Amino acid sequence: MSLTSAPKDEKHEALGDEAFMSADELRAYMRQMAMAEAAGGDDAVARAERAQKDMLETFSKPIEVTDEVIAKLKKRLVSSTRQAAKRGETEIMVMRFPNALCTDNGRAINNSEDGWPDTLTGRPRQAYEFWRDELRPAKYKLKAMIIDWPHGMPGDVGFFLSWASATEH
């Protein structure tokens, strides 16, 4: 597998079972963004910018990929996909990250260009490589798209894992 390795540190240890971002980190980011939006004004903008900066810092650092990390990630994906399938869904969002983690700020993703994976950095790159090496051979599809548009500009990117047949699209 060609996933980038990074040295272990306290931040990576804090990720625990979450291979790319802990649930606590994601909830904290969502809380910060919601509080900033609700507060309005310059202070809100500063808090939103800080939350975005923290997210960028976390996601720009690759995690150490071990067999144990891969096994845990696969276990979580099996659980998530089965739950979605029980609800009749054929795709789930598996990752959300700021477009600044793309070398072109998400332009290639927004325009559905063939080379969009080449613009990925950090953990989003690792997630793509995980799909390419582990999930694509099992016929899962990965879709990347801009999922929010703050002030009319491209914002966060979402990765969606799909198991729909070609006739279901």
C-alpha positions as CSV (number, residue, x, y, z in Angstrom):
1,M,0.0,0.0,0.0
2,S,1.4,3.4,-0.9
3,L,0.0,5.3,2.1
4,T,2.3,7.9,3.5
5,S,3.7,7.2,6.9
6,A,4.2,9.8,9.6
7,P,5.9,9.5,13.0
8,K,3.7,8.7,15.9
9,D,3.0,11.6,18.2
10,E,0.4,12.6,20.8
11,K,-1.9,14.0,18.2
12,H,-1.9,10.7,16.3
13,E,-2.4,8.7,19.5
14,A,-5.4,10.9,20.3
15,L,-7.1,9.7,17.1
16,G,-7.6,6.2,18.6
17,D,-10.0,4.2,16.5
18,E,-10.7,7.0,14.1
19,A,-8.3,6.6,11.2
20,F,-8.5,10.1,9.7
21,M,-10.1,12.3,12.4
22,S,-11.5,11.5,15.7
23,A,-15.2,11.9,16.4
24,D,-14.3,14.4,19.2
25,E,-12.2,16.5,16.8
26,L,-15.0,16.5,14.2
27,R,-17.6,17.5,16.8
28,A,-15.4,20.2,18.2
29,Y,-14.9,21.6,14.6
30,M,-18.7,21.5,14.0
31,R,-19.3,23.2,17.4
32,Q,-16.8,26.0,16.6
33,M,-18.3,26.6,13.2
34,A,-21.9,26.7,14.5
35,M,-21.0,29.0,17.4
36,A,-19.2,31.3,15.0
37,E,-22.1,31.4,12.6
38,A,-24.6,32.0,15.4
39,A,-22.5,34.8,17.0
40,G,-22.0,36.8,13.8
41,G,-19.7,39.8,13.6
42,D,-15.9,40.0,13.6
43,D,-15.5,37.7,16.6
44,A,-17.5,35.1,14.8
45,V,-15.3,35.4,11.7
46,A,-12.2,35.0,13.8
47,R,-13.6,31.9,15.5
48,A,-14.6,30.3,12.2
49,E,-11.1,31.1,10.8
50,R,-9.5,29.5,13.8
51,A,-11.7,26.4,13.5
52,Q,-10.7,26.1,9.8
53,K,-7.0,26.6,10.7
54,D,-7.2,23.8,13.3
55,M,-8.9,21.5,10.9
56,L,-6.3,22.2,8.2
57,E,-3.5,21.6,10.7
58,T,-4.9,18.3,11.7
59,F,-5.7,17.0,8.2
60,S,-2.5,18.2,6.6
61,K,-0.5,15.8,8.8
62,P,-0.6,12.2,7.5
63,I,-1.2,9.5,10.0
64,E,0.9,6.4,10.6
65,V,-0.7,3.6,8.6
66,T,-0.4,0.2,10.1
67,D,-2.2,-3.1,9.6
68,E,-4.1,-2.4,12.8
69,V,-5.2,1.0,11.5
70,I,-6.3,-0.5,8.2
71,A,-8.2,-3.3,10.0
72,K,-10.0,-0.7,12.2
73,L,-10.9,1.5,9.3
74,K,-12.3,-1.5,7.4
75,K,-14.4,-2.5,10.4
76,R,-15.8,1.0,10.7
77,L,-16.6,1.1,7.0
78,V,-18.3,-2.3,7.1
79,S,-20.5,-1.1,10.0
80,S,-21.3,2.2,8.3
81,T,-22.1,0.7,4.9
82,R,-24.3,-2.0,6.4
83,Q,-26.3,0.5,8.3
84,A,-26.7,2.7,5.2
85,A,-27.7,-0.3,3.2
86,K,-30.3,-1.3,5.8
87,R,-31.8,2.2,5.2
88,G,-31.9,1.6,1.5
89,E,-29.0,4.0,0.8
90,T,-26.2,3.3,-1.8
91,E,-23.6,5.8,-0.6
92,I,-22.2,7.5,2.5
93,M,-20.0,10.5,3.1
94,V,-16.8,9.1,4.5
95,M,-14.8,12.2,4.8
96,R,-15.2,16.0,4.9
97,F,-12.2,18.4,4.7
98,P,-11.3,22.0,3.8
99,N,-10.7,22.6,0.1
100,A,-7.3,24.1,1.1
101,L,-6.1,20.6,1.4
102,C,-6.2,20.5,-2.4
103,T,-3.3,22.1,-4.2
104,D,-5.8,24.0,-6.4
105,N,-8.4,24.7,-3.6
106,G,-10.8,22.2,-5.0
107,R,-11.0,23.5,-8.6
108,A,-10.3,20.1,-10.2
109,I,-12.9,18.5,-8.0
110,N,-15.5,21.2,-8.7
111,N,-14.9,20.8,-12.4
112,S,-14.9,16.9,-12.3
113,E,-11.4,16.8,-13.9
114,D,-9.8,13.4,-14.4
115,G,-6.7,14.4,-12.4
116,W,-8.4,15.6,-9.3
117,P,-6.8,13.0,-7.0
118,D,-3.4,14.5,-7.9
119,T,-4.4,17.7,-6.1
120,L,-5.0,16.0,-2.7
121,T,-2.6,16.4,0.2
122,G,-2.3,15.1,3.8
123,R,-5.0,12.8,5.1
124,P,-7.4,13.3,2.2
125,R,-4.6,11.9,-0.1
126,Q,-4.3,8.9,2.3
127,A,-8.0,8.4,2.2
128,Y,-8.0,8.4,-1.6
129,E,-5.1,5.9,-1.6
130,F,-6.9,3.7,0.8
131,W,-10.0,3.6,-1.5
132,R,-7.8,3.0,-4.6
133,D,-5.8,0.2,-3.0
134,E,-8.4,-1.5,-0.7
135,L,-11.9,-0.6,-1.8
136,R,-11.8,0.0,-5.6
137,P,-10.8,-3.7,-6.2
138,A,-14.0,-4.6,-4.3
139,K,-16.0,-2.4,-6.8
140,Y,-16.7,0.5,-4.4
141,K,-16.8,3.9,-6.1
142,L,-15.4,7.2,-4.6
143,K,-16.9,10.5,-5.5
144,A,-15.4,13.8,-4.4
145,M,-17.4,17.0,-4.5
146,I,-17.6,20.5,-3.0
147,I,-20.3,20.2,-0.3
148,D,-20.7,23.8,0.8
149,W,-20.4,27.2,-0.7
150,P,-19.6,29.9,1.9
151,H,-20.1,33.4,0.4
152,G,-20.6,31.8,-3.0
153,M,-17.1,30.3,-3.0
154,P,-16.1,26.6,-2.9
155,G,-15.8,25.4,0.6
156,D,-15.3,21.9,2.2
157,V,-14.9,18.8,0.1
158,G,-16.8,15.6,0.8
159,F,-15.7,12.1,-0.2
160,F,-18.7,9.8,-0.9
161,L,-18.3,6.0,-1.0
162,S,-20.8,4.3,-3.2
163,W,-21.8,0.7,-3.9
164,A,-24.6,1.5,-6.4
165,S,-24.6,-0.4,-9.7
166,A,-24.1,1.6,-12.9
167,T,-27.8,1.4,-13.6
168,E,-28.7,3.0,-10.2
169,H,-26.9,6.3,-10.9
